[in-house]
Amino acid sequence: MAYQTLSYSRDDRVATITLNRPDRLNAITREMPDEIRAAVEEANRDDLVHVIVLQGAGRAFCAGYDLKNAAERPRGTGGSQEMPWDPFIDFQLMDHNTQCFQSLWRSYKPTICKIHGYAVAGGSDIALSCDLVVMAEEAKIGYPPARVWGCPTTMMWVYRVGAERAKRLLFTGDLIDGREAERIGLITQAVPAAELDAAVQKLADRMKGVPKNQLWMQKTAINSAFENMGMRTTQTLATLFDGMTRHSPEGIWFKQRAEEKGFHQAVQERDSGDPIPGSKPPRNN
């Protein structure tokens, strides 16, 4: 098929999906989740493909959802509803996107994500849906909207690093570099940026020599352990909460600041550490 937000190619037994909006740091549009799923399905249909590599064009893997326009436009557009809030509208949209990203997790064939630059917010949802992740040492990964206006809908953090480390990252929204991500087990490997392509190629070359049925059996058995722990239920709850974050008192404050002062100023204020003005005052007991 003709893709608008990514490109697809196959070399020998490796399919490569490249997010291709470099001028916007490969930020996620409405079309991108569906195109990711379509590209994964294309690779799964191709009998010559054993391994799928996912990467980003330009200066970063993916900077998350393209929120600037949505945040700065009037309420009622771009994922921020007029009140009263209908949770089903948000859930239907974001659950669809989550399941598109999770096509990388459910793929019959193993998926490797190559991260350079940034994999933040929704970009981390995409990356962590892959089976293996290789990062440049100086690249950054994290979920800053956990502070206000977001909840990671795939919730892959807890499945990769456990409850305590997931809480550390999502209670703060901090970014970590590739070295730290490898140290805590979030990713497979961190390498110098100049060696990133070669490291991913070496891993893919090693895996592509394994029969497709062997790869599928190992992956299915491992994935089933997480699915038996209730992964789908966890993602349903996280996706519902993601919609709530955009309509909480603090979420509405963030939206108003973005409309008044611009998205980047609102982000700076959100991440400053100062109390969020939109918070309700404490009740007197």
C-alpha positions as CSV (number, residue, x, y, z in Angstrom):
1,M,0.0,0.0,0.0
2,A,1.0,3.7,-0.3
3,Y,2.0,5.0,3.1
4,Q,1.8,8.7,4.0
5,T,3.5,8.7,7.4
6,L,6.1,6.0,7.1
7,S,8.0,3.9,4.6
8,Y,8.3,0.1,4.2
9,S,11.1,-2.0,2.7
10,R,12.5,-5.5,2.8
11,D,16.1,-6.6,2.5
12,D,16.7,-10.3,2.6
13,R,14.6,-11.6,5.5
14,V,14.3,-8.2,7.4
15,A,11.4,-5.8,6.9
16,T,12.1,-2.2,7.9
17,I,9.4,0.2,8.9
18,T,10.6,3.8,9.1
19,L,8.4,6.6,10.6
20,N,8.8,9.3,8.1
21,R,7.8,12.7,9.4
22,P,11.3,14.0,10.1
23,D,10.2,17.7,10.0
24,R,8.0,17.0,13.0
25,L,10.3,14.5,14.7
26,N,8.0,11.8,13.5
27,A,5.2,13.0,15.7
28,I,2.1,10.8,15.7
29,T,-0.8,11.9,13.4
30,R,-4.3,10.3,13.1
31,E,-3.1,8.3,10.2
32,M,0.2,6.9,11.7
33,P,-1.2,4.3,14.1
34,D,-3.2,2.6,11.3
35,E,-0.2,2.7,9.0
36,I,2.0,1.1,11.6
37,R,-0.5,-1.7,11.9
38,A,-0.8,-2.1,8.1
39,A,2.9,-2.2,7.7
40,V,3.2,-4.9,10.5
41,E,0.5,-6.9,8.7
42,E,2.3,-6.5,5.4
43,A,5.5,-7.9,6.9
44,N,3.6,-10.8,8.5
45,R,2.0,-11.7,5.2
46,D,5.4,-11.7,3.5
47,D,6.7,-15.3,3.7
48,L,10.3,-14.0,3.2
49,V,10.3,-11.8,6.3
50,H,11.6,-13.3,9.6
51,V,12.3,-10.1,11.6
52,I,10.8,-6.5,11.6
53,V,12.9,-3.4,12.4
54,L,11.1,-0.2,13.4
55,Q,13.0,3.1,13.2
56,G,12.5,6.8,12.7
57,A,13.8,9.2,10.0
58,G,15.7,12.3,10.8
59,R,16.7,13.5,14.2
60,A,14.5,11.3,16.5
61,F,12.6,8.1,16.6
62,C,9.3,9.7,17.7
63,A,8.4,12.8,19.7
64,G,5.0,11.5,20.7
65,Y,1.6,12.8,19.5
66,D,1.6,16.0,17.4
67,L,-0.1,17.9,20.3
68,K,0.9,21.5,19.6
69,N,-2.0,22.2,17.2
70,A,-4.5,20.2,19.3
71,A,-3.5,21.9,22.6
72,E,-3.6,25.4,21.1
73,R,-6.9,25.0,19.3
74,P,-10.2,25.8,21.1
75,R,-11.7,23.2,23.4
76,G,-13.9,20.7,21.6
77,T,-11.3,19.8,19.0
78,G,-8.1,17.7,19.1
79,G,-8.9,15.3,21.9
80,S,-10.2,17.9,24.4
81,Q,-14.0,17.8,24.7
82,E,-16.4,20.4,25.8
83,M,-17.8,19.5,29.3
84,P,-19.5,17.4,30.3
85,W,-17.0,14.8,29.2
86,D,-18.0,11.6,27.4
87,P,-15.3,9.1,28.3
88,F,-16.3,6.7,25.5
89,I,-15.3,9.3,22.8
90,D,-11.7,9.4,24.2
91,F,-11.5,5.7,24.9
92,Q,-12.7,4.7,21.4
93,L,-10.0,6.8,19.7
94,M,-7.1,6.0,22.1
95,D,-7.9,2.3,22.4
96,H,-7.8,2.1,18.6
97,N,-4.4,3.7,18.6
98,T,-3.2,1.5,21.4
99,Q,-4.2,-1.7,19.6
100,C,-2.4,-0.4,16.5
101,F,0.8,0.1,18.5
102,Q,0.3,-3.3,20.0
103,S,0.3,-4.9,16.6
104,L,4.1,-4.8,17.1
105,W,3.7,-6.8,20.3
106,R,1.2,-9.3,18.7
107,S,3.1,-9.6,15.4
108,Y,3.9,-13.2,14.5
109,K,7.4,-12.1,13.7
110,P,9.8,-10.5,16.2
111,T,10.0,-6.7,16.2
112,I,13.1,-4.6,17.0
113,C,12.9,-0.9,17.7
114,K,15.9,1.3,17.0
115,I,15.8,4.5,19.0
116,H,17.9,7.6,18.3
117,G,17.2,11.2,19.5
118,Y,13.9,10.9,21.4
119,A,11.2,8.3,22.1
120,V,8.8,10.3,24.3
121,A,5.2,10.2,25.3
122,G,3.3,8.3,22.6
123,G,6.6,7.6,20.9
124,S,7.6,5.5,24.0
125,D,4.2,3.6,23.7
126,I,5.2,2.6,20.1
127,A,8.8,1.7,21.0
128,L,8.0,-0.3,24.1
129,S,5.4,-2.3,22.2
130,C,8.3,-3.9,20.3
131,D,9.8,-7.1,21.5
132,L,13.4,-5.7,21.7
133,V,14.6,-2.1,21.9
134,V,18.1,-0.9,21.0
135,M,18.9,2.7,21.9
136,A,21.7,5.1,21.3
137,E,23.4,5.8,24.6
138,E,22.5,9.5,24.5
139,A,19.0,9.0,23.2
140,K,16.1,9.8,25.7
141,I,13.0,7.9,26.5
142,G,10.2,8.8,28.9
143,Y,6.6,9.9,29.3
144,P,6.5,13.6,30.4
145,P,2.7,13.9,30.0
146,A,2.4,11.7,33.1
147,R,2.7,15.0,35.0
148,V,-0.4,16.4,33.4
149,W,-2.5,15.6,30.3
150,G,-1.5,12.0,29.7
151,C,-1.3,8.4,30.8
152,P,0.7,5.8,28.8
153,T,-2.1,3.7,27.2
154,T,0.0,0.6,26.5
155,M,1.4,0.7,30.1
156,M,4.4,-1.3,28.9
157,W,6.6,0.3,31.6
158,V,5.3,-1.9,34.4
159,Y,5.8,-5.1,32.3
160,R,9.3,-4.2,31.4
161,V,10.7,-2.8,34.6
162,G,8.3,-3.8,37.4
163,A,6.0,-1.7,39.6
164,E,8.6,0.3,41.6
165,R,10.7,1.5,38.7
166,A,7.5,2.2,36.6
167,K,6.2,4.3,39.4
168,R,9.5,6.2,39.7
169,L,9.3,7.1,36.0
170,L,5.6,7.8,35.8
171,F,5.3,9.7,39.1
172,T,7.9,12.2,37.7
173,G,7.6,12.1,33.9
174,D,11.4,12.1,33.8
175,L,13.4,11.2,30.7
176,I,16.2,8.7,31.0
177,D,19.0,8.1,28.5
178,G,19.9,4.8,26.8
179,R,22.5,3.8,29.4
180,E,20.0,4.1,32.3
181,A,17.2,2.4,30.3
182,E,19.5,-0.6,29.7
183,R,20.6,-0.6,33.4
184,I,17.1,-0.9,34.7
185,G,16.0,-3.5,32.0
186,L,13.7,-1.2,30.1
187,I,15.5,-1.9,26.8
188,T,17.7,-4.6,25.4
189,Q,20.9,-2.7,24.7
190,A,22.4,0.8,24.6
191,V,25.3,1.6,22.2
192,P,27.1,4.7,21.0
193,A,25.1,6.5,18.4
194,A,27.7,5.8,15.7
195,E,27.2,2.0,16.3
196,L,23.4,2.0,16.5
197,D,22.7,0.9,13.0
198,A,25.3,-1.8,13.1
199,A,24.1,-3.2,16.5
200,V,20.5,-3.5,15.2
201,Q,21.7,-5.1,12.0
202,K,23.8,-7.6,13.9
203,L,20.8,-8.5,16.1
204,A,18.4,-8.8,13.2
205,D,21.0,-10.9,11.2
206,R,21.3,-13.3,14.1
207,M,17.5,-13.6,14.5
208,K,16.7,-13.9,10.8
209,G,18.5,-17.2,10.6
210,V,16.0,-18.8,12.9
211,P,12.9,-20.4,11.3
212,K,9.8,-18.3,11.4
213,N,7.9,-21.0,13.3
214,Q,10.5,-21.1,16.0
215,L,10.5,-17.4,16.4
216,W,6.7,-17.4,16.6
217,M,6.6,-20.1,19.2
218,Q,9.1,-18.5,21.5
219,K,7.4,-15.1,21.2
220,T,3.9,-16.5,21.7
221,A,4.9,-18.5,24.8
222,I,6.6,-15.4,26.4
223,N,3.8,-13.0,25.5
224,S,1.2,-15.3,27.0
225,A,2.8,-14.9,30.5
226,F,2.1,-11.1,30.3
227,E,-1.3,-11.5,28.8
228,N,-2.2,-14.0,31.6
229,M,-1.3,-11.3,34.1
230,G,-4.1,-9.1,32.7
231,M,-2.2,-6.9,30.2
232,R,-5.4,-6.1,28.2
233,T,-7.2,-5.1,31.4
234,T,-4.4,-2.9,32.5
235,Q,-4.3,-1.2,29.1
236,T,-8.1,-0.7,29.1
237,L,-7.8,1.1,32.5
238,A,-4.8,3.2,31.4
239,T,-6.5,4.2,28.2
240,L,-9.6,5.4,30.1
241,F,-7.3,7.3,32.5
242,D,-5.6,8.9,29.6
243,G,-8.9,10.5,28.6
244,M,-9.5,11.6,32.2
245,T,-6.2,13.4,32.4
246,R,-7.3,15.8,29.6
247,H,-10.5,16.7,31.5
248,S,-9.3,16.9,35.1
249,P,-9.1,20.3,36.7
250,E,-5.3,20.3,36.0
251,G,-5.9,19.0,32.4
252,I,-8.3,21.9,31.7
253,W,-5.8,24.4,33.2
254,F,-3.1,23.0,30.9
255,K,-5.3,23.3,27.9
256,Q,-6.2,26.9,28.7
257,R,-2.6,27.8,29.2
258,A,-1.7,26.2,25.8
259,E,-4.5,28.2,24.1
260,E,-3.4,31.5,25.9
261,K,0.4,31.2,25.9
262,G,1.2,28.4,23.5
263,F,1.9,24.7,24.0
264,H,5.6,25.0,24.7
265,Q,5.0,27.6,27.5
266,A,2.3,25.4,29.0
267,V,4.7,22.4,29.0
268,Q,7.4,24.5,30.7
269,E,5.0,25.5,33.5
270,R,3.7,22.0,33.8
271,D,7.3,20.6,34.3
272,S,8.5,23.5,36.5
273,G,7.8,21.7,39.8
274,D,5.5,24.5,40.9
275,P,1.9,23.6,42.1
276,I,-0.5,23.3,39.2
277,P,-2.9,26.3,39.4
278,G,-5.8,24.2,38.2
279,S,-5.7,21.9,41.2
280,K,-8.6,22.1,43.6
281,P,-7.7,23.6,47.0
282,P,-7.5,21.1,49.9
283,R,-10.6,20.6,51.9
284,N,-10.8,21.5,55.5
285,N,-11.5,18.5,57.7
